[in-house]
Amino acid sequence: MRDKILAQAIELYTKHGIKSISLDDIARSLSISKKTIYQYFKDKDELIIMITSHYLDRLKSEIDSVDADANNALDRIEALTDCMRRHHEEVNDTFIFDLRKYHPVAWHLFESFKKEVLIEMLKSTLEQGKRQGFFREEIDSGILAALRLEQIQLAFDSDIFRNSDYKPSDIQCQFYNHFVHGLLTEKGREVLIHKTKTIQNLNKQNY
């Protein structure tokens, strides 16, 4: 039952935001009483903390899996970006806003994960690219890792792209291409062109 409550709360909160969904709403959607929720969670804040921790654990597991399958820094940064983009698409911006404003402990978990896991993973990828000769030696991996993460989030910012004809996926594609091409050495550019042509040929064959 505890896992069912967590799963349902994650679905409702990430879709509609935290403030607009009460414990009564969660209980009603599961056909249980609110008293049952209190058997497993002290209050809504504790539930939010557990949800955030559960969500971040799942994201970390997916990132580790993606990281293990990458052959080089170019594959790695593309796969990591795609993983983070997919997770960001699952979460309503209202959820992030409510988390930051009303649940500081859970928000601290979120921010710590961003700095200690996501940025560090991107930073190590950029350093790997330097060692492999794909990325320029003079780039600052720490600054650009933080920039890349902000770009992914920026594509979903409705204040900036309000009434825009662009889909978030189109914006992400432009951001990613601009970012990666700014990193590349000539060797990296050749590898990327070869990879792109290979993918295009495979798509044509499948078509």
C-alpha positions as CSV (number, residue, x, y, z in Angstrom):
1,M,0.0,0.0,0.0
2,R,2.9,2.4,0.8
3,D,4.3,1.9,-2.7
4,K,0.8,2.4,-4.3
5,I,0.4,5.7,-2.4
6,L,3.8,6.8,-3.5
7,A,3.2,5.9,-7.2
8,Q,-0.2,7.6,-7.2
9,A,1.1,10.7,-5.5
10,I,4.0,11.0,-8.0
11,E,1.6,10.7,-10.9
12,L,-0.9,13.3,-9.5
13,Y,1.7,15.8,-8.2
14,T,4.0,15.8,-11.3
15,K,0.9,16.2,-13.6
16,H,-1.0,18.8,-11.6
17,G,1.4,20.4,-9.1
18,I,1.7,19.9,-5.4
19,K,-0.5,22.6,-3.9
20,S,-3.6,21.8,-6.0
21,I,-3.6,18.1,-4.9
22,S,-4.6,17.3,-1.3
23,L,-4.2,14.1,0.6
24,D,-7.9,13.6,0.3
25,D,-7.5,13.7,-3.5
26,I,-4.8,11.0,-3.4
27,A,-6.9,8.9,-1.0
28,R,-10.0,9.3,-3.2
29,S,-8.1,8.2,-6.3
30,L,-6.9,5.0,-4.6
31,S,-10.4,4.4,-3.0
32,I,-8.8,4.4,0.5
33,S,-9.3,6.7,3.5
34,K,-6.9,9.6,4.3
35,K,-6.3,7.7,7.6
36,T,-4.6,5.0,5.6
37,I,-2.1,7.5,4.1
38,Y,-1.3,8.7,7.7
39,Q,-0.4,5.1,8.6
40,Y,2.5,5.3,6.2
41,F,3.4,9.1,6.1
42,K,3.3,11.6,9.0
43,D,2.0,14.4,6.8
44,K,2.1,15.8,3.3
45,D,5.6,17.2,3.6
46,E,7.0,13.8,4.5
47,L,5.2,12.3,1.5
48,I,6.7,15.0,-0.8
49,I,10.2,14.2,0.6
50,M,9.7,10.5,-0.1
51,I,8.4,11.2,-3.6
52,T,11.3,13.4,-4.4
53,S,13.8,10.9,-3.1
54,H,12.1,8.1,-5.0
55,Y,12.0,10.1,-8.2
56,L,15.7,11.0,-7.9
57,D,16.7,7.4,-7.2
58,R,14.9,6.4,-10.4
59,L,16.6,9.1,-12.4
60,K,20.0,8.1,-11.0
61,S,19.4,4.5,-12.0
62,E,18.5,5.4,-15.6
63,I,21.5,7.7,-15.9
64,D,23.8,5.0,-14.6
65,S,22.4,2.6,-17.2
66,V,22.8,5.1,-20.0
67,D,26.3,5.9,-18.9
68,A,27.3,2.2,-18.9
69,D,26.1,1.8,-22.5
70,A,27.9,4.8,-24.0
71,N,31.0,4.1,-26.2
72,N,32.5,7.6,-26.1
73,A,31.9,11.1,-24.8
74,L,29.7,12.1,-27.8
75,D,27.4,9.1,-27.2
76,R,27.5,9.7,-23.5
77,I,26.5,13.4,-23.6
78,E,23.7,12.7,-26.2
79,A,22.3,9.8,-24.1
80,L,22.5,11.8,-20.8
81,T,20.8,14.8,-22.4
82,D,18.0,12.6,-23.8
83,C,17.5,11.0,-20.4
84,M,17.2,14.3,-18.6
85,R,14.9,15.7,-21.3
86,R,12.5,12.8,-21.0
87,H,12.3,13.2,-17.2
88,H,11.8,16.9,-17.5
89,E,8.9,16.3,-19.9
90,E,7.2,14.1,-17.2
91,V,7.1,16.9,-14.7
92,N,4.8,19.8,-14.8
93,D,6.5,23.2,-14.1
94,T,4.0,23.8,-11.3
95,F,5.4,20.8,-9.5
96,I,8.9,22.4,-9.5
97,F,7.5,25.8,-8.5
98,D,5.5,24.3,-5.6
99,L,8.5,22.1,-4.5
100,R,10.8,25.2,-4.3
101,K,8.3,27.4,-2.5
102,Y,6.5,25.1,-0.1
103,H,8.8,22.1,0.6
104,P,12.4,23.3,1.4
105,V,13.7,19.9,2.6
106,A,12.5,18.2,-0.6
107,W,13.8,21.1,-2.7
108,H,17.2,20.7,-1.1
109,L,17.3,17.1,-2.2
110,F,16.5,18.2,-5.7
111,E,19.1,20.9,-5.8
112,S,21.8,18.6,-4.2
113,F,21.1,16.0,-6.9
114,K,21.4,18.6,-9.6
115,K,24.8,19.8,-8.3
116,E,26.3,16.5,-7.1
117,V,25.0,14.1,-9.7
118,L,23.8,15.8,-12.9
119,I,26.4,18.6,-13.2
120,E,29.2,16.3,-12.1
121,M,28.2,13.6,-14.7
122,L,28.1,16.2,-17.5
123,K,31.4,17.6,-16.3
124,S,33.1,14.2,-16.3
125,T,31.7,13.6,-19.8
126,L,33.2,16.9,-21.1
127,E,36.6,15.9,-19.5
128,Q,36.3,12.5,-21.2
129,G,35.7,14.2,-24.5
130,K,38.9,16.3,-24.0
131,R,40.9,13.1,-23.3
132,Q,39.5,11.4,-26.4
133,G,40.3,14.5,-28.5
134,F,36.7,15.2,-29.4
135,F,36.3,18.4,-27.3
136,R,38.5,21.5,-27.2
137,E,41.0,21.6,-24.5
138,E,40.3,25.2,-23.5
139,I,36.7,24.7,-22.6
140,D,35.8,25.0,-18.9
141,S,33.9,21.8,-18.1
142,G,32.3,23.0,-14.9
143,I,30.8,26.1,-16.5
144,L,29.6,24.3,-19.6
145,A,28.2,21.4,-17.6
146,A,26.0,23.9,-15.6
147,L,25.1,25.7,-18.8
148,R,23.9,22.4,-20.5
149,L,21.7,21.6,-17.6
150,E,20.1,25.0,-17.6
151,Q,19.5,24.8,-21.4
152,I,17.5,21.6,-20.9
153,Q,15.3,23.3,-18.3
154,L,15.1,26.5,-20.3
155,A,13.4,24.8,-23.2
156,F,10.4,24.1,-21.0
157,D,10.1,27.7,-19.7
158,S,6.7,29.0,-20.7
159,D,7.6,32.6,-19.8
160,I,10.4,32.7,-22.4
161,F,8.7,30.6,-25.1
162,R,5.1,31.8,-24.4
163,N,2.9,31.6,-27.4
164,S,5.8,30.0,-29.3
165,D,5.2,27.9,-32.4
166,Y,8.2,25.8,-31.4
167,K,7.7,22.5,-29.6
168,P,10.0,21.8,-26.6
169,S,11.6,19.0,-28.6
170,D,12.5,21.4,-31.4
171,I,14.0,23.9,-29.0
172,Q,15.9,21.1,-27.3
173,C,17.3,19.9,-30.6
174,Q,18.5,23.4,-31.5
175,F,20.1,23.9,-28.0
176,Y,21.8,20.5,-28.2
177,N,23.3,21.0,-31.7
178,H,24.5,24.5,-30.8
179,F,26.0,23.3,-27.6
180,V,27.8,20.3,-29.0
181,H,29.2,22.0,-32.1
182,G,30.7,24.6,-29.8
183,L,32.7,21.9,-28.1
184,L,34.1,20.0,-31.0
185,T,37.6,19.7,-32.3
186,E,38.1,18.7,-36.0
187,K,38.4,15.1,-34.9
188,G,35.2,15.4,-32.9
189,R,33.4,17.0,-35.8
190,E,34.4,14.1,-38.1
191,V,33.2,11.5,-35.6
192,L,29.9,13.3,-35.2
193,I,29.4,13.6,-39.0
194,H,30.1,9.9,-39.5
195,K,27.7,9.0,-36.7
196,T,25.0,11.2,-38.1
197,K,25.4,9.7,-41.6
198,T,25.3,6.2,-40.2
199,I,22.1,6.9,-38.3
200,Q,20.6,8.4,-41.5
201,N,21.5,5.4,-43.5
202,L,20.0,3.0,-41.0
203,N,16.8,5.1,-40.9
204,K,16.6,4.9,-44.7
205,Q,17.1,1.1,-44.6
206,N,14.4,0.7,-42.0
207,Y,12.1,2.9,-44.0
